[in-house]
Amino acid sequence: MLIPRNIQCRIIVDLLNDRLPEGYSLQELDALLCAFDEPWQSYLGPLLDSMAIPPGLDRAQFQARYARLTAEHREMVYAEAERTPHIPALGDLRLPEIEWLWEQWIPRGMLTVLGAMPAAGKSYLALDLATRLIARTTFPDGAPVGEGGPVIYVDAENVPQILNQRARAWGTDRSQLYVMGPADEQLALDFNHADDRDRLV
């Protein structure tokens, strides 16, 4: 179960104020414990325990000692509980018009994903498009290539010999085709890593 952070904190705030959140029993909250994120999970367990303290014992003292909620933590919990995510309506967004590299196929400044089964020809198509852009000819549907130029070909599998053989056979201007593969010490490219992203930029 996915529980947003602000809802997690609202539950904690209710417990800090010695009340159960509306619609929840202690047993239901105990079952939700594993769905809470840290540090809220570390706070929730002791707070649930404090709700079961017999009358006459100091619940606030128990909370302070075992939940380890300092004044700073409490302030953070209350602030998060008040947070309401803002999701704008599409009509409220100021969106620029799309600029196309290849009309209706490849927009400029956006990520275009080319997906297909293995051996379907994705690499051939990518090299074909690169060759057309470098030569400033036409796209496969006959549309003219406007602002063509050099291309960076990202070869995640690091087999530049195959790319070189194909490019030479197709007459691609290889002086304008830049090949980015994994760094020497890496087996593959990973754009989750800052080093690979920085090299591409």
CORCORSUL-V734442 format. One record per pair of residues at least 12 apart in sequence whose C-alpha atoms are under 7 Angstrom apart, sorted by the first residue. I is the first residue (numbers start at 1). J is the second residue. D is the distance in Angstrom with one decimal. If there is no record, write none. Layout:
BEGIN
I,J,D  I,J,D
END
This chain:
BEGIN
1,35,6.2  2,35,6.7  3,35,6.9  3,36,7.0  6,80,5.3  6,81,4.5  6,82,6.9  6,83,6.2  7,81,6.5  8,36,6.7  9,77,5.6  9,80,6.3  9,81,4.8  10,81,4.8  12,44,6.4  13,78,6.6  15,47,6.4  26,48,7.0  43,67,5.1  46,63,6.7  46,66,6.0  46,67,5.1  47,63,6.1  47,67,6.5  50,62,6.5  50,63,6.4  130,151,6.1  131,172,5.3  133,145,6.4  133,148,4.5  133,149,5.8  134,148,5.7  134,149,4.7  134,150,5.5  134,151,6.8  134,176,6.7  136,148,5.1  150,176,4.7  150,177,6.0  151,176,6.4  151,177,5.2  151,178,6.1  152,177,6.1  152,178,4.6  152,179,5.9  152,180,6.9  153,177,6.8  153,178,5.9  153,179,4.9  153,180,6.1  154,179,5.9  154,180,4.8  154,181,6.1  155,179,6.7  155,180,5.9  155,181,5.0  156,181,5.7  156,182,6.6  156,188,5.8  156,189,5.2  157,188,6.3  158,181,5.2  158,182,6.5
END
